[in-house]
Amino acid sequence: MLRVSLSDDFDAASLMETDDQLSYRQSGIGDDVLKHLRLGRWSLQGQIDLHGLTRDEAREAQGGFLDNAGKRGWRSVRVVHGKGHGSPGKQPVLKGKVQRWLAQMKEVLAFAQASGPQGGAGALVVLLAGLGQAR
C-alpha cells in the first residue's frame, strides 16, 4: 500500500531549501527549526538504517518505521540512507529517493542533512508532527 502512495518521480526539489545542506520544511515551519535540526539540538528518539535495501524494501521500511515512530509519539528521528559508496558507480541511489518520500509524508514537518557526528551526508534528521498534529 505504501509503495503505491509514495512516488519515486515526485519532484521534491521545488519544496526543498537549496543551501549548502539539503533541507525541507513544510509551510509554516520556521528557519530556526532547520537550524536546530542541522546542529543536532533535537534529541533523537530512534533511527532506521536503510543500507543494503532495495528501493522498494527501503520505501516500505521507512514508511513502517515512521508510522511506528508516530504511534510512539516520537518527534525527532534519523534516517540513514548511506552515501552511495556501495552502489554501482559509487552514486547514491537511496539518498534522493528518501528525500522525495519524506517530502510527500504529511507527518514530516522538516528534515535536514545530519551533522557530521550524526551521519553527515549519509543521513537525515527528521522532525515529525506530534500525535494528532499531522498537517
Secondary structure, 3 states (H helix, E strand, C coil): CHHHHCCCCCCHHHHEECCCCCEEECCCCCHHHHHHHHCCCCCCCEEEECCCCCHHHHHHHHHHHHHHHHHHCCCEEEEECCCCCCCHHHCCCHHHHHHHHHHHCCCEEEEEECCHHHCHHHEEEEEECCCCCCC
